[in-house]
Amino acid sequence: MKKLTYKEKFIQMNKEAKATWILAAICFLVWLAGGFGVYGLVGNSWTICKMPAWFVLGSFGSWITAIIGVVILTKKVFVDFDLEDDEEEE
């Protein structure tokens, strides 16, 4: 567990929140491009496992993007630190 000052805790929490919003926007764009984008280009003519490609890419593509993004966030952005205010105890 990392020891941070009061100010560093808020900076880290803000960084984590921004990174989470960015990942949510990326997932939305993948869903948008995978669903509406593929349907707009090829319609229902392209299939994956007998399902329309727009459905597969829009549904499972955004889901897989979210899983990969959360793994990256937990390894690179999130920091384990105590939320208790240590300065009050001293």
Sequence and secondary structure as in RCSB ss.txt:
>XXXX:A:sequence
MKKLTYKEKFIQMNKEAKATWILAAICFLVWLAGGFGVYGLVGNSWTICKMPAWFVLGSFGSWITAIIGVVILTK
KVFVDFDLEDDEEEE
>XXXX:A:secstr
 B   HHHHHHHHHHHHHHHHHHHHHHHHHHHIIIIIHHHHHTTS EETTEEHHHHHHHHHHHHHHHHHHHHIII
II   B  S HHHH 
